[in-house]
Amino acid sequence: MTLRELIDKLLGRQPASADTAKQRLRLVLAHDRSDLNPELLEQMRREILEVVNRYVEIDLEEGDVSLATEDRVTALVANLPIRRARIPEPELNMAAGTPEEDSEGVATLG
Amino acid sequence: MTAQSSRFILICSGKGGVGKTTLTANLGIALARLGATTAVLDADFGLRNLDLLLGLENRIVYTAQEVLAGSCRLEQALVKHKQEPNLALLPAGNPRMLEWLKPEDMRQIATMVGEQFEYVLIDAPAGIEGGFRNAMAAATEAIVVTTPEVSAVRDADRVIGLLNSEGVKPIQLVLNRVRPKMMASQEMLAVDDVTDILALPLLGLVQEDEQVIVSTNRGEPLTLGDSGSPAARAYTNVARRLRGEAVPLIDPSKERQGLRARIGRLMQTKIF
């Protein structure tokens, strides 16, 4: 934070417009450069959250999947605060297969 | 001068009105004054203006159109500048040329011109459509002109993407219409912001300068005289850097003296 930004904040003033311009440009260019339409991006975001949510409990409110760009390279940046890991459910564990389970499976087939 | 040693430089911006044609005219004159034979090609067939900025509008007989059609020789179409005989203009043809002109045609014209001149500056039209693509086909390197405004920077980015995909390089940046006072008070995108965002090396910084308007009124590019106006110096420096001279770039917003400027800089100190 610069001195100017601190004073602006203390006085409740709008920050200098150059900074706003820079932030807005970075965002719009990340989208321009990726050539992804907003619907596709939204769908991808939902699916990523879904997949991650299967393994860990994430804060969906705070979670953010967005495009960022630096040096003309666009990156997909996901910031997903994890509340806790999902404790594997017993039956899921069994399906994953211990050796005994496997042999049982074969027996059923036979 | 052989074609191999000529440089074919596209001057483009995406957005209109940021100073492409003004840069082309001034850079052309500046290069010519430095002793380099230079041709400027008006590739903006729809809205040609390069002739007007150079003060050559009354001396056009033939254009690129007649050269392509084979109805005149290149030498007949080239308009030599009176005060600066190292510079010649190849005027744009009729706007209806846009209907049939192809990238190969532009390449053909540029190659012909390149046989006689060291520098071929191609003034691109605004936009990223056919006219721009035709102009781009004739170039091997590019200068992107932008101003420190969000719309101009965004459009420049689109153009840089196209230049990259066509393999045009190097691509260098000229930041035009800089207002040092506004930059110092953080109300205009800083020089570093623009170069960071566009990831291009900076070839020149041109301050907003009323003399530019005066010079366009007269059809006498600023670089013709020794007025020493800020923009004239900046354009000449662009020409010298293009020729490989190491002319230092000075950010005018950081050079400003006086109490206000000093307070402005103090305000930019990072405190945490």
HADDOCK unambig.tbl for C-alpha pairs under 7 A between the chains (distance, minus, plus):
assign (segid A and resid 1 and name CA) (segid B and resid 270 and name CA) 5.64 0.50 0.50
assign (segid A and resid 1 and name CA) (segid B and resid 271 and name CA) 6.05 0.50 0.50
assign (segid A and resid 1 and name CA) (segid B and resid 272 and name CA) 5.54 0.50 0.50
assign (segid A and resid 2 and name CA) (segid B and resid 267 and name CA) 6.56 0.50 0.50
assign (segid A and resid 2 and name CA) (segid B and resid 268 and name CA) 5.28 0.50 0.50
assign (segid A and resid 2 and name CA) (segid B and resid 269 and name CA) 5.33 0.50 0.50
assign (segid A and resid 2 and name CA) (segid B and resid 270 and name CA) 4.25 0.50 0.50
assign (segid A and resid 2 and name CA) (segid B and resid 271 and name CA) 5.53 0.50 0.50
assign (segid A and resid 3 and name CA) (segid B and resid 267 and name CA) 4.87 0.50 0.50
assign (segid A and resid 3 and name CA) (segid B and resid 268 and name CA) 6.06 0.50 0.50
assign (segid A and resid 3 and name CA) (segid B and resid 269 and name CA) 5.94 0.50 0.50
assign (segid A and resid 3 and name CA) (segid B and resid 270 and name CA) 6.46 0.50 0.50
assign (segid A and resid 3 and name CA) (segid B and resid 271 and name CA) 6.14 0.50 0.50
assign (segid A and resid 4 and name CA) (segid B and resid 267 and name CA) 4.74 0.50 0.50
assign (segid A and resid 4 and name CA) (segid B and resid 268 and name CA) 6.21 0.50 0.50
assign (segid A and resid 16 and name CA) (segid B and resid 186 and name CA) 5.67 0.50 0.50
assign (segid A and resid 16 and name CA) (segid B and resid 187 and name CA) 5.72 0.50 0.50
assign (segid A and resid 17 and name CA) (segid B and resid 186 and name CA) 6.75 0.50 0.50
assign (segid A and resid 17 and name CA) (segid B and resid 187 and name CA) 5.05 0.50 0.50
assign (segid A and resid 17 and name CA) (segid B and resid 188 and name CA) 6.95 0.50 0.50
assign (segid A and resid 18 and name CA) (segid B and resid 186 and name CA) 5.34 0.50 0.50
assign (segid A and resid 18 and name CA) (segid B and resid 187 and name CA) 4.87 0.50 0.50
assign (segid A and resid 18 and name CA) (segid B and resid 188 and name CA) 4.84 0.50 0.50
assign (segid A and resid 18 and name CA) (segid B and resid 189 and name CA) 4.74 0.50 0.50
assign (segid A and resid 21 and name CA) (segid B and resid 150 and name CA) 6.34 0.50 0.50
assign (segid A and resid 21 and name CA) (segid B and resid 189 and name CA) 6.89 0.50 0.50
assign (segid A and resid 22 and name CA) (segid B and resid 189 and name CA) 6.90 0.50 0.50
assign (segid A and resid 22 and name CA) (segid B and resid 193 and name CA) 6.99 0.50 0.50
assign (segid A and resid 25 and name CA) (segid B and resid 150 and name CA) 6.32 0.50 0.50
assign (segid A and resid 29 and name CA) (segid B and resid 154 and name CA) 6.72 0.50 0.50
assign (segid A and resid 71 and name CA) (segid B and resid 197 and name CA) 6.99 0.50 0.50
assign (segid A and resid 71 and name CA) (segid B and resid 199 and name CA) 5.31 0.50 0.50
assign (segid A and resid 72 and name CA) (segid B and resid 199 and name CA) 6.60 0.50 0.50
